Amino acid sequence: MTTHPLFDIAGRTALVTGSSRGIGHALARGLVEAGCTVVLNGRDPHALEKAAAELGGAEMGGAELGGADAGVHTAAFDVTDGPAVAAGIADVEERVGPLDILVNNAGMQNRAPLLEFTDDAWRQILDTNLTSAFLVGRETARRMTPRGHGKIVNICSLQSEVVRPGIAPYAATKGALKMLTKGMCADWGRYGIQVNGLGPGYIETELTRPLVEDEEFSAWVRGRTPAGRWGRTEDLVGALLYLASPAADFVSGQVLYVDGGMTSVL
């Protein structure tokens, strides 16, 4: 049995921001396995080289890493810096080729009571989780629009809809990212670009390991989730591949929640 052609994205070129580890790395792996040429992005060139080697190879600045013909490349630039983003996207398209898919995954968490949240911490989480998607999305769309096609997937969150104490700024950024996704859809749909969000629930990663190991919190997650477990990074891959494929050519401005059903229950 062969895969339906509507889900075939082999040969496409994708950029995944914040992809040296965690969810971004898992999503990049899924795109590689689907036959895409993938560009990993982050600020640390050495971390990117290691991540690329784990996916089978990379080419950075003309030097190949980890094996030939792997279809994995790296691009180190700060997604919160407008000029760096413009230069980085230009370099990627010159060195790797026109981007068909953008995954805005770069993000961070900072847990603190709202009364204790500092101005600097607010600006940092806003820049990392929201401004980065605007900057990278805008620069990529400037190149996609003349070509008449493109897929942008913004990594939103369960907290685009609901919130717990101690994470109000994070939820604010993810809620805003949901609306930015809809705004990008409204502005860019006429140019053949589909923009959607992917909303992970509680996913087990190295960054959430302390929460997973907290028995009280972990029991709450399992009890609150109809699926009865934490999500795994691989649970997110199928949703991304769908949103990046021709099967979703008439799907735009939506957020697909992959949360084991948590947003559906009280």
PyRosetta script that sets phi, psi and omega in degrees:
from pyrosetta import init, pose_from_sequence

init()
pose = pose_from_sequence("MTTHPLFDIAGRTALVTGSSRGIGHALARGLVEAGCTVVLNGRDPHALEKAAAELGGAEMGGAELGGADAGVHTAAFDVTDGPAVAAGIADVEERVGPLDILVNNAGMQNRAPLLEFTDDAWRQILDTNLTSAFLVGRETARRMTPRGHGKIVNICSLQSEVVRPGIAPYAATKGALKMLTKGMCADWGRYGIQVNGLGPGYIETELTRPLVEDEEFSAWVRGRTPAGRWGRTEDLVGALLYLASPAADFVSGQVLYVDGGMTSVL")
pose.set_psi(1, 131.4)
pose.set_omega(1, -179.3)
pose.set_phi(2, -102.2)
pose.set_psi(2, 158.9)
pose.set_omega(2, 178.2)
pose.set_phi(3, -69.3)
pose.set_psi(3, 141.5)
pose.set_omega(3, 177.3)
pose.set_phi(4, -61.4)
pose.set_psi(4, 136.0)
pose.set_omega(4, -176.6)
pose.set_phi(5, -59.7)
pose.set_psi(5, -23.3)
pose.set_omega(5, 178.5)
pose.set_phi(6, -63.9)
pose.set_psi(6, -19.6)
pose.set_omega(6, -178.4)
pose.set_phi(7, -105.0)
pose.set_psi(7, 9.2)
pose.set_omega(7, -177.8)
pose.set_phi(8, -85.5)
pose.set_psi(8, 116.6)
pose.set_omega(8, 176.7)
pose.set_phi(9, -121.4)
pose.set_psi(9, 17.5)
pose.set_omega(9, 178.5)
pose.set_phi(10, -59.9)
pose.set_psi(10, 137.6)
pose.set_omega(10, 179.0)
pose.set_phi(11, 90.5)
pose.set_psi(11, -8.4)
pose.set_omega(11, 177.6)
pose.set_phi(12, -77.4)
pose.set_psi(12, 157.1)
pose.set_omega(12, 178.1)
pose.set_phi(13, -112.0)
pose.set_psi(13, 129.0)
pose.set_omega(13, -174.5)
pose.set_phi(14, -128.2)
pose.set_psi(14, 143.7)
pose.set_omega(14, 171.2)
pose.set_phi(15, -113.4)
pose.set_psi(15, 129.8)
pose.set_omega(15, 177.9)
pose.set_phi(16, -120.5)
pose.set_psi(16, 114.3)
pose.set_omega(16, 179.4)
pose.set_phi(17, -79.8)
pose.set_psi(17, 152.5)
pose.set_omega(17, 179.5)
pose.set_phi(18, 58.1)
pose.set_psi(18, 47.0)
pose.set_omega(18, -169.2)
pose.set_phi(19, -114.3)
pose.set_psi(19, 21.2)
pose.set_omega(19, 178.0)
pose.set_phi(20, -79.6)
pose.set_psi(20, -14.9)
pose.set_omega(20, -179.9)
pose.set_phi(21, -161.0)
pose.set_psi(21, 176.4)
pose.set_omega(21, 171.9)
pose.set_phi(22, 61.2)
pose.set_psi(22, -141.9)
pose.set_omega(22, -176.2)
pose.set_phi(23, -61.3)
pose.set_psi(23, -42.8)
pose.set_omega(23, -179.4)
pose.set_phi(24, -59.7)
pose.set_psi(24, -41.1)
pose.set_omega(24, 179.8)
pose.set_phi(25, -66.3)
pose.set_psi(25, -40.7)
pose.set_omega(25, 178.5)
pose.set_phi(26, -64.8)
pose.set_psi(26, -40.3)
pose.set_omega(26, 178.4)
pose.set_phi(27, -66.6)
pose.set_psi(27, -39.5)
pose.set_omega(27, 176.8)
pose.set_phi(28, -61.9)
pose.set_psi(28, -42.6)
pose.set_omega(28, 178.5)
pose.set_phi(29, -59.5)
pose.set_psi(29, -43.3)
pose.set_omega(29, 179.1)
pose.set_phi(30, -61.1)
pose.set_psi(30, -40.0)
pose.set_omega(30, 178.3)
pose.set_phi(31, -67.3)
pose.set_psi(31, -39.7)
pose.set_omega(31, 176.3)
pose.set_phi(32, -61.2)
pose.set_psi(32, -45.9)
pose.set_omega(32, -178.7)
pose.set_phi(33, -65.3)
pose.set_psi(33, -23.9)
pose.set_omega(33, 176.9)
pose.set_phi(34, -84.2)
pose.set_psi(34, 0.1)
pose.set_omega(34, 176.0)
pose.set_phi(35, 97.5)
pose.set_psi(35, 10.8)
pose.set_omega(35, 179.3)
pose.set_phi(36, -83.6)
pose.set_psi(36, 153.8)
pose.set_omega(36, 162.8)
pose.set_phi(37, -84.8)
pose.set_psi(37, 126.6)
pose.set_omega(37, -170.8)
pose.set_phi(38, -122.1)
pose.set_psi(38, 135.3)
pose.set_omega(38, 174.8)
pose.set_phi(39, -108.2)
pose.set_psi(39, 119.3)
pose.set_omega(39, 176.1)
pose.set_phi(40, -86.5)
pose.set_psi(40, 138.7)
pose.set_omega(40, 179.7)
pose.set_phi(41, -127.1)
pose.set_psi(41, 145.1)
pose.set_omega(41, 173.1)
pose.set_phi(42, -175.4)
pose.set_psi(42, -176.6)
pose.set_omega(42, -179.3)
pose.set_phi(43, -94.7)
pose.set_psi(43, -18.6)
pose.set_omega(43, -175.3)
pose.set_phi(44, -101.9)
pose.set_psi(44, 107.0)
pose.set_omega(44, -177.7)
pose.set_phi(45, -59.4)
pose.set_psi(45, -36.1)
pose.set_omega(45, -177.9)
pose.set_phi(46, -70.0)
pose.set_psi(46, -39.9)
pose.set_omega(46, 175.9)
pose.set_phi(47, -63.8)
pose.set_psi(47, -37.5)
pose.set_omega(47, 178.6)
pose.set_phi(48, -66.8)
pose.set_psi(48, -40.5)
pose.set_omega(48, 178.6)
pose.set_phi(49, -60.6)
pose.set_psi(49, -43.2)
pose.set_omega(49, 178.9)
pose.set_phi(50, -64.1)
pose.set_psi(50, -44.3)
pose.set_omega(50, 179.8)
pose.set_phi(51, -62.9)
pose.set_psi(51, -41.0)
pose.set_omega(51, 179.6)
pose.set_phi(52, -65.4)
pose.set_psi(52, -40.8)
pose.set_omega(52, 178.8)
pose.set_phi(53, -62.1)
pose.set_psi(53, -36.0)
pose.set_omega(53, 178.2)
pose.set_phi(54, -65.5)
pose.set_psi(54, -27.7)
pose.set_omega(54, 178.5)
pose.set_phi(55, -89.8)
pose.set_psi(55, 0.3)
pose.set_omega(55, 172.6)
pose.set_phi(56, 114.7)
pose.set_psi(56, -5.0)
pose.set_omega(56, 178.1)
pose.set_phi(57, 152.7)
pose.set_psi(57, 164.8)
pose.set_omega(57, 177.1)
pose.set_phi(58, -160.5)
pose.set_psi(58, 163.1)
pose.set_omega(58, 173.8)
pose.set_phi(59, -131.4)
pose.set_psi(59, 119.9)
pose.set_omega(59, -178.3)
pose.set_phi(60, -128.0)
pose.set_psi(60, 116.7)
pose.set_omega(60, 179.6)
pose.set_phi(61, 58.7)
pose.set_psi(61, 31.8)
pose.set_omega(61, 178.2)
pose.set_phi(62, 91.7)
pose.set_psi(62, -11.3)
pose.set_omega(62, -179.9)
pose.set_phi(63, -99.7)
pose.set_psi(63, 128.9)
pose.set_omega(63, -176.3)
pose.set_phi(64, -86.7)
pose.set_psi(64, 141.3)
pose.set_omega(64, -180.0)
pose.set_phi(65, -126.1)
pose.set_psi(65, 136.1)
pose.set_omega(65, 165.9)
pose.set_phi(66, 76.3)
pose.set_psi(66, 2.1)
pose.set_omega(66, 177.5)
pose.set_phi(67, 133.8)
pose.set_psi(67, 148.8)
pose.set_omega(67, -176.0)
pose.set_phi(68, -81.7)
pose.set_psi(68, 154.1)
pose.set_omega(68, 171.1)
pose.set_phi(69, 57.5)
pose.set_psi(69, 31.0)
pose.set_omega(69, -178.3)
pose.set_phi(70, -84.3)
pose.set_psi(70, -19.2)
pose.set_omega(70, -179.9)
pose.set_phi(71, 73.1)
pose.set_psi(71, 21.1)
pose.set_omega(71, 178.7)
pose.set_phi(72, -119.0)
pose.set_psi(72, 129.2)
pose.set_omega(72, -179.5)
pose.set_phi(73, -129.7)
pose.set_psi(73, 168.0)
pose.set_omega(73, 177.9)
pose.set_phi(74, -128.4)
pose.set_psi(74, 152.5)
pose.set_omega(74, 177.5)
pose.set_phi(75, -147.5)
pose.set_psi(75, 105.3)
pose.set_omega(75, -178.5)
pose.set_phi(76, -90.7)
pose.set_psi(76, 110.6)
pose.set_omega(76, 172.5)
pose.set_phi(77, -157.6)
pose.set_psi(77, 157.3)
pose.set_omega(77, -176.8)
pose.set_phi(78, -85.0)
pose.set_psi(78, 114.1)
pose.set_omega(78, -175.7)
pose.set_phi(79, -73.8)
pose.set_psi(79, -5.4)
pose.set_omega(79, 177.3)
pose.set_phi(80, -97.8)
pose.set_psi(80, 2.1)
pose.set_omega(80, -176.8)
pose.set_phi(81, -112.8)
pose.set_psi(81, 111.2)
pose.set_omega(81, -174.8)
pose.set_phi(82, -53.8)
pose.set_psi(82, -53.4)
pose.set_omega(82, 178.7)
pose.set_phi(83, -61.1)
pose.set_psi(83, -37.4)
pose.set_omega(83, 178.0)
pose.set_phi(84, -65.5)
pose.set_psi(84, -38.3)
pose.set_omega(84, 177.2)
pose.set_phi(85, -63.5)
pose.set_psi(85, -46.7)
pose.set_omega(85, -179.7)
pose.set_phi(86, -59.8)
pose.set_psi(86, -45.4)
pose.set_omega(86, 179.3)
pose.set_phi(87, -67.2)
pose.set_psi(87, -38.6)
pose.set_omega(87, -178.4)
pose.set_phi(88, -66.3)
pose.set_psi(88, -44.1)
pose.set_omega(88, 179.1)
pose.set_phi(89, -66.3)
pose.set_psi(89, -40.4)
pose.set_omega(89, 177.6)
pose.set_phi(90, -60.7)
pose.set_psi(90, -42.5)
pose.set_omega(90, 179.0)
pose.set_phi(91, -63.8)
pose.set_psi(91, -43.6)
pose.set_omega(91, -179.7)
pose.set_phi(92, -61.0)
pose.set_psi(92, -46.4)
pose.set_omega(92, -177.2)
pose.set_phi(93, -69.4)
pose.set_psi(93, -31.1)
pose.set_omega(93, 177.5)
pose.set_phi(94, -74.0)
pose.set_psi(94, -39.2)
pose.set_omega(94, -172.7)
pose.set_phi(95, -87.5)
pose.set_psi(95, -34.9)
pose.set_omega(95, -173.9)
pose.set_phi(96, -110.0)
pose.set_psi(96, -40.5)
pose.set_omega(96, -179.5)
pose.set_phi(97, 133.7)
pose.set_psi(97, 171.3)
pose.set_omega(97, -179.1)
pose.set_phi(98, -59.2)
pose.set_psi(98, 137.2)
pose.set_omega(98, -180.0)
pose.set_phi(99, -81.9)
pose.set_psi(99, 130.1)
pose.set_omega(99, 174.3)
pose.set_phi(100, -98.3)
pose.set_psi(100, -29.6)
pose.set_omega(100, -172.8)
pose.set_phi(101, -134.2)
pose.set_psi(101, 133.5)
pose.set_omega(101, 171.6)
pose.set_phi(102, -123.4)
pose.set_psi(102, 130.6)
pose.set_omega(102, 173.7)
pose.set_phi(103, -115.6)
pose.set_psi(103, 108.4)
pose.set_omega(103, 178.2)
pose.set_phi(104, -85.0)
pose.set_psi(104, 91.4)
pose.set_omega(104, -174.7)
pose.set_phi(105, -107.9)
pose.set_psi(105, -20.2)
pose.set_omega(105, -175.1)
pose.set_phi(106, -52.5)
pose.set_psi(106, 131.7)
pose.set_omega(106, -178.8)
pose.set_phi(107, -168.8)
pose.set_psi(107, 170.1)
pose.set_omega(107, 179.2)
pose.set_phi(108, -150.6)
pose.set_psi(108, 165.0)
pose.set_omega(108, 175.0)
pose.set_phi(109, -128.1)
pose.set_psi(109, 144.9)
pose.set_omega(109, 176.0)
pose.set_phi(110, -143.4)
pose.set_psi(110, 102.9)
pose.set_omega(110, -176.1)
pose.set_phi(111, -90.1)
pose.set_psi(111, 121.2)
pose.set_omega(111, 177.1)
pose.set_phi(112, -165.1)
pose.set_psi(112, 148.7)
pose.set_omega(112, 174.7)
pose.set_phi(113, -57.3)
pose.set_psi(113, 142.9)
pose.set_omega(113, -173.8)
pose.set_phi(114, -61.4)
pose.set_psi(114, -34.1)
pose.set_omega(114, 179.0)
pose.set_phi(115, -67.0)
pose.set_psi(115, -20.1)
pose.set_omega(115, -178.1)
pose.set_phi(116, -103.9)
pose.set_psi(116, -0.6)
pose.set_omega(116, -176.6)
pose.set_phi(117, -73.9)
pose.set_psi(117, 126.4)
pose.set_omega(117, -174.7)
pose.set_phi(118, -84.1)
pose.set_psi(118, 161.8)
pose.set_omega(118, 177.2)
pose.set_phi(119, -59.6)
pose.set_psi(119, -44.7)
pose.set_omega(119, -178.3)
pose.set_phi(120, -64.2)
pose.set_psi(120, -40.8)
pose.set_omega(120, 179.2)
pose.set_phi(121, -65.2)
pose.set_psi(121, -37.9)
pose.set_omega(121, 177.1)
pose.set_phi(122, -61.3)
pose.set_psi(122, -48.4)
pose.set_omega(122, -178.7)
pose.set_phi(123, -64.5)
pose.set_psi(123, -36.9)
pose.set_omega(123, -179.4)
pose.set_phi(124, -65.8)
pose.set_psi(124, -45.5)
pose.set_omega(124, -178.2)
pose.set_phi(125, -71.0)
pose.set_psi(125, -33.3)
pose.set_omega(125, 177.1)
pose.set_phi(126, -65.8)
pose.set_psi(126, -45.9)
pose.set_omega(126, 179.7)
pose.set_phi(127, -63.7)
pose.set_psi(127, -43.3)
pose.set_omega(127, -174.4)
pose.set_phi(128, -72.4)
pose.set_psi(128, -43.0)
pose.set_omega(128, -172.3)
pose.set_phi(129, -90.5)
pose.set_psi(129, -25.2)
pose.set_omega(129, -174.0)
pose.set_phi(130, -120.2)
pose.set_psi(130, -53.6)
pose.set_omega(130, -177.1)
pose.set_phi(131, -61.1)
pose.set_psi(131, -36.9)
pose.set_omega(131, 179.9)
pose.set_phi(132, -59.5)
pose.set_psi(132, -41.5)
pose.set_omega(132, -179.9)
pose.set_phi(133, -66.2)
pose.set_psi(133, -37.4)
pose.set_omega(133, 176.0)
pose.set_phi(134, -64.0)
pose.set_psi(134, -49.0)
pose.set_omega(134, -175.5)
pose.set_phi(135, -65.6)
pose.set_psi(135, -49.5)
pose.set_omega(135, -177.5)
pose.set_phi(136, -70.5)
pose.set_psi(136, -39.6)
pose.set_omega(136, 178.3)
pose.set_phi(137, -62.1)
pose.set_psi(137, -45.7)
pose.set_omega(137, -179.6)
pose.set_phi(138, -62.5)
pose.set_psi(138, -45.7)
pose.set_omega(138, -176.6)
pose.set_phi(139, -67.5)
pose.set_psi(139, -38.0)
pose.set_omega(139, 178.4)
pose.set_phi(140, -69.2)
pose.set_psi(140, -41.4)
pose.set_omega(140, -179.9)
pose.set_phi(141, -65.0)
pose.set_psi(141, -31.5)
pose.set_omega(141, 176.5)
pose.set_phi(142, -58.9)
pose.set_psi(142, -28.9)
pose.set_omega(142, 179.6)
pose.set_phi(143, -93.3)
pose.set_psi(143, -30.8)
pose.set_omega(143, 179.6)
pose.set_phi(144, -72.6)
pose.set_psi(144, -37.6)
pose.set_omega(144, -172.5)
pose.set_phi(145, -59.9)
pose.set_psi(145, -42.9)
pose.set_omega(145, 178.3)
pose.set_phi(146, -66.1)
pose.set_psi(146, -25.2)
pose.set_omega(146, -179.7)
pose.set_phi(147, -82.2)
pose.set_psi(147, -17.7)
pose.set_omega(147, 174.3)
pose.set_phi(148, 81.3)
pose.set_psi(148, 16.0)
pose.set_omega(148, 176.7)
pose.set_phi(149, -161.4)
pose.set_psi(149, 158.0)
pose.set_omega(149, 176.9)
pose.set_phi(150, 165.7)
pose.set_psi(150, 153.5)
pose.set_omega(150, 177.5)
pose.set_phi(151, -125.0)
pose.set_psi(151, 125.4)
pose.set_omega(151, 174.9)
pose.set_phi(152, -121.2)
pose.set_psi(152, 126.8)
pose.set_omega(152, 178.7)
pose.set_phi(153, -121.9)
pose.set_psi(153, 115.7)
pose.set_omega(153, 178.0)
pose.set_phi(154, -94.2)
pose.set_psi(154, 128.6)
pose.set_omega(154, -179.0)
pose.set_phi(155, -83.5)
pose.set_psi(155, 100.0)
pose.set_omega(155, 178.9)
pose.set_phi(156, -85.1)
pose.set_psi(156, -139.7)
pose.set_omega(156, -176.1)
pose.set_phi(157, -169.7)
pose.set_psi(157, 159.5)
pose.set_omega(157, 164.9)
pose.set_phi(158, -49.8)
pose.set_psi(158, -35.7)
pose.set_omega(158, -179.4)
pose.set_phi(159, -77.4)
pose.set_psi(159, 6.2)
pose.set_omega(159, 165.8)
pose.set_phi(160, -72.6)
pose.set_psi(160, -14.8)
pose.set_omega(160, -177.1)
pose.set_phi(161, -119.7)
pose.set_psi(161, -36.9)
pose.set_omega(161, -173.9)
pose.set_phi(162, -134.0)
pose.set_psi(162, 165.6)
pose.set_omega(162, -176.3)
pose.set_phi(163, -148.4)
pose.set_psi(163, 152.4)
pose.set_omega(163, 173.6)
pose.set_phi(164, -115.0)
pose.set_psi(164, 161.7)
pose.set_omega(164, 175.9)
pose.set_phi(165, -58.6)
pose.set_psi(165, 142.2)
pose.set_omega(165, 175.0)
pose.set_phi(166, 94.5)
pose.set_psi(166, -6.1)
pose.set_omega(166, -178.1)
pose.set_phi(167, -131.0)
pose.set_psi(167, 26.7)
pose.set_omega(167, -176.8)
pose.set_phi(168, -57.2)
pose.set_psi(168, -44.9)
pose.set_omega(168, -180.0)
pose.set_phi(169, -63.4)
pose.set_psi(169, -39.7)
pose.set_omega(169, 177.4)
pose.set_phi(170, -60.8)
pose.set_psi(170, -47.7)
pose.set_omega(170, -180.0)
pose.set_phi(171, -62.3)
pose.set_psi(171, -36.7)
pose.set_omega(171, 178.1)
pose.set_phi(172, -61.5)
pose.set_psi(172, -42.3)
pose.set_omega(172, -179.9)
pose.set_phi(173, -68.1)
pose.set_psi(173, -38.6)
pose.set_omega(173, -177.9)
pose.set_phi(174, -74.9)
pose.set_psi(174, -32.1)
pose.set_omega(174, 173.4)
pose.set_phi(175, -66.6)
pose.set_psi(175, -41.0)
pose.set_omega(175, 177.2)
pose.set_phi(176, -66.1)
pose.set_psi(176, -35.8)
pose.set_omega(176, 178.8)
pose.set_phi(177, -64.7)
pose.set_psi(177, -35.6)
pose.set_omega(177, 174.8)
pose.set_phi(178, -58.6)
pose.set_psi(178, -45.2)
pose.set_omega(178, -178.6)
pose.set_phi(179, -74.0)
pose.set_psi(179, -32.0)
pose.set_omega(179, 173.3)
pose.set_phi(180, -62.7)
pose.set_psi(180, -38.6)
pose.set_omega(180, 176.7)
pose.set_phi(181, -57.7)
pose.set_psi(181, -45.8)
pose.set_omega(181, 179.5)
pose.set_phi(182, -66.7)
pose.set_psi(182, -36.9)
pose.set_omega(182, 178.1)
pose.set_phi(183, -67.0)
pose.set_psi(183, -40.8)
pose.set_omega(183, 175.5)
pose.set_phi(184, -60.9)
pose.set_psi(184, -41.2)
pose.set_omega(184, 177.1)
pose.set_phi(185, -58.7)
pose.set_psi(185, -45.9)
pose.set_omega(185, -177.5)
pose.set_phi(186, -63.4)
pose.set_psi(186, -39.9)
pose.set_omega(186, -176.6)
pose.set_phi(187, -80.6)
pose.set_psi(187, -34.9)
pose.set_omega(187, -168.2)
pose.set_phi(188, -109.6)
pose.set_psi(188, -5.4)
pose.set_omega(188, -178.7)
pose.set_phi(189, -58.8)
pose.set_psi(189, -36.1)
pose.set_omega(189, -178.0)
pose.set_phi(190, -65.5)
pose.set_psi(190, -16.8)
pose.set_omega(190, -179.9)
pose.set_phi(191, -97.0)
pose.set_psi(191, 11.3)
pose.set_omega(191, 177.8)
pose.set_phi(192, 82.9)
pose.set_psi(192, 17.5)
pose.set_omega(192, 179.1)
pose.set_phi(193, -104.2)
pose.set_psi(193, 128.0)
pose.set_omega(193, 174.4)
pose.set_phi(194, -102.8)
pose.set_psi(194, 129.8)
pose.set_omega(194, -179.3)
pose.set_phi(195, -122.1)
pose.set_psi(195, 120.3)
pose.set_omega(195, -179.6)
pose.set_phi(196, -135.3)
pose.set_psi(196, 167.3)
pose.set_omega(196, 176.7)
pose.set_phi(197, -114.1)
pose.set_psi(197, 149.8)
pose.set_omega(197, 172.4)
pose.set_phi(198, -117.4)
pose.set_psi(198, 122.3)
pose.set_omega(198, -173.6)
pose.set_phi(199, -111.2)
pose.set_psi(199, 93.6)
pose.set_omega(199, 176.9)
pose.set_phi(200, -67.5)
pose.set_psi(200, 146.7)
pose.set_omega(200, 168.4)
pose.set_phi(201, -86.8)
pose.set_psi(201, -143.0)
pose.set_omega(201, 178.4)
pose.set_phi(202, -79.9)
pose.set_psi(202, 108.9)
pose.set_omega(202, -175.0)
pose.set_phi(203, -111.7)
pose.set_psi(203, 134.8)
pose.set_omega(203, 178.9)
pose.set_phi(204, -79.9)
pose.set_psi(204, 114.8)
pose.set_omega(204, 176.6)
pose.set_phi(205, -138.7)
pose.set_psi(205, 177.0)
pose.set_omega(205, 176.8)
pose.set_phi(206, -63.1)
pose.set_psi(206, -30.4)
pose.set_omega(206, 179.9)
pose.set_phi(207, -73.8)
pose.set_psi(207, -30.4)
pose.set_omega(207, 179.8)
pose.set_phi(208, -96.1)
pose.set_psi(208, 3.9)
pose.set_omega(208, -178.0)
pose.set_phi(209, -52.4)
pose.set_psi(209, -43.8)
pose.set_omega(209, 178.3)
pose.set_phi(210, -59.0)
pose.set_psi(210, -35.6)
pose.set_omega(210, 178.1)
pose.set_phi(211, -70.8)
pose.set_psi(211, -39.3)
pose.set_omega(211, 179.0)
pose.set_phi(212, -62.6)
pose.set_psi(212, -38.3)
pose.set_omega(212, -176.8)
pose.set_phi(213, -82.1)
pose.set_psi(213, -8.7)
pose.set_omega(213, 174.2)
pose.set_phi(214, -81.7)
pose.set_psi(214, 105.3)
pose.set_omega(214, -171.2)
pose.set_phi(215, -59.7)
pose.set_psi(215, -40.7)
pose.set_omega(215, -179.0)
pose.set_phi(216, -64.8)
pose.set_psi(216, -46.8)
pose.set_omega(216, -179.3)
pose.set_phi(217, -67.6)
pose.set_psi(217, -41.8)
pose.set_omega(217, -178.7)
pose.set_phi(218, -64.0)
pose.set_psi(218, -38.5)
pose.set_omega(218, 176.9)
pose.set_phi(219, -65.1)
pose.set_psi(219, -37.3)
pose.set_omega(219, 176.3)
pose.set_phi(220, -62.4)
pose.set_psi(220, -44.3)
pose.set_omega(220, 179.7)
pose.set_phi(221, -60.3)
pose.set_psi(221, -48.1)
pose.set_omega(221, -178.6)
pose.set_phi(222, -63.5)
pose.set_psi(222, -39.8)
pose.set_omega(222, -179.5)
pose.set_phi(223, -72.7)
pose.set_psi(223, -29.2)
pose.set_omega(223, -177.5)
pose.set_phi(224, -84.4)
pose.set_psi(224, -16.6)
pose.set_omega(224, -175.7)
pose.set_phi(225, -101.1)
pose.set_psi(225, 120.8)
pose.set_omega(225, 179.2)
pose.set_phi(226, -53.1)
pose.set_psi(226, -34.0)
pose.set_omega(226, 178.6)
pose.set_phi(227, -70.3)
pose.set_psi(227, -16.1)
pose.set_omega(227, 173.6)
pose.set_phi(228, 75.6)
pose.set_psi(228, 22.0)
pose.set_omega(228, -179.1)
pose.set_phi(229, -157.1)
pose.set_psi(229, 166.7)
pose.set_omega(229, 168.4)
pose.set_phi(230, -71.5)
pose.set_psi(230, 150.5)
pose.set_omega(230, 173.3)
pose.set_phi(231, -77.4)
pose.set_psi(231, 158.4)
pose.set_omega(231, 174.6)
pose.set_phi(232, -112.5)
pose.set_psi(232, 153.5)
pose.set_omega(232, -177.6)
pose.set_phi(233, -58.1)
pose.set_psi(233, -34.6)
pose.set_omega(233, -179.3)
pose.set_phi(234, -67.6)
pose.set_psi(234, -18.5)
pose.set_omega(234, 176.5)
pose.set_phi(235, -65.0)
pose.set_psi(235, -20.6)
pose.set_omega(235, -176.0)
pose.set_phi(236, -88.5)
pose.set_psi(236, -17.7)
pose.set_omega(236, -169.7)
pose.set_phi(237, -65.9)
pose.set_psi(237, -44.7)
pose.set_omega(237, -177.4)
pose.set_phi(238, -60.2)
pose.set_psi(238, -40.7)
pose.set_omega(238, 179.4)
pose.set_phi(239, -63.9)
pose.set_psi(239, -41.4)
pose.set_omega(239, 178.0)
pose.set_phi(240, -63.2)
pose.set_psi(240, -46.1)
pose.set_omega(240, -178.4)
pose.set_phi(241, -61.4)
pose.set_psi(241, -36.9)
pose.set_omega(241, 175.9)
pose.set_phi(242, -63.3)
pose.set_psi(242, -50.7)
pose.set_omega(242, -176.9)
pose.set_phi(243, -65.2)
pose.set_psi(243, -25.7)
pose.set_omega(243, 179.6)
pose.set_phi(244, -87.9)
pose.set_psi(244, -3.4)
pose.set_omega(244, -171.8)
pose.set_phi(245, -101.7)
pose.set_psi(245, 167.2)
pose.set_omega(245, 174.7)
pose.set_phi(246, -61.4)
pose.set_psi(246, -19.0)
pose.set_omega(246, 177.7)
pose.set_phi(247, -61.1)
pose.set_psi(247, -23.3)
pose.set_omega(247, -178.9)
pose.set_phi(248, -106.4)
pose.set_psi(248, 24.8)
pose.set_omega(248, -177.7)
pose.set_phi(249, -65.2)
pose.set_psi(249, -20.0)
pose.set_omega(249, 177.4)
pose.set_phi(250, -115.3)
pose.set_psi(250, 22.7)
pose.set_omega(250, 176.7)
pose.set_phi(251, -115.0)
pose.set_psi(251, 119.7)
pose.set_omega(251, -179.3)
pose.set_phi(252, -155.9)
pose.set_psi(252, 148.1)
pose.set_omega(252, 179.6)
pose.set_phi(253, 76.8)
pose.set_psi(253, 14.8)
pose.set_omega(253, -177.4)
pose.set_phi(254, -105.9)
pose.set_psi(254, 156.2)
pose.set_omega(254, 170.7)
pose.set_phi(255, -117.1)
pose.set_psi(255, 119.8)
pose.set_omega(255, 179.0)
pose.set_phi(256, -96.0)
pose.set_psi(256, 110.8)
pose.set_omega(256, -177.9)
pose.set_phi(257, -87.3)
pose.set_psi(257, 126.4)
pose.set_omega(257, 177.5)
pose.set_phi(258, -115.6)
pose.set_psi(258, 83.5)
pose.set_omega(258, -167.0)
pose.set_phi(259, -135.4)
pose.set_psi(259, 16.1)
pose.set_omega(259, -178.8)
pose.set_phi(260, 66.1)
pose.set_psi(260, 13.9)
pose.set_omega(260, 177.5)
pose.set_phi(261, 96.8)
pose.set_psi(261, 5.0)
pose.set_omega(261, -172.9)
pose.set_phi(262, -61.1)
pose.set_psi(262, -37.7)
pose.set_omega(262, -177.7)
pose.set_phi(263, -72.3)
pose.set_psi(263, -9.1)
pose.set_omega(263, -175.6)
pose.set_phi(264, -96.7)
pose.set_psi(264, -5.7)
pose.set_omega(264, -173.6)
pose.set_phi(265, -128.7)
pose.set_psi(265, 157.3)
pose.set_omega(265, 175.1)
pose.set_phi(266, -90.1)
pose.dump_pdb("model.pdb")
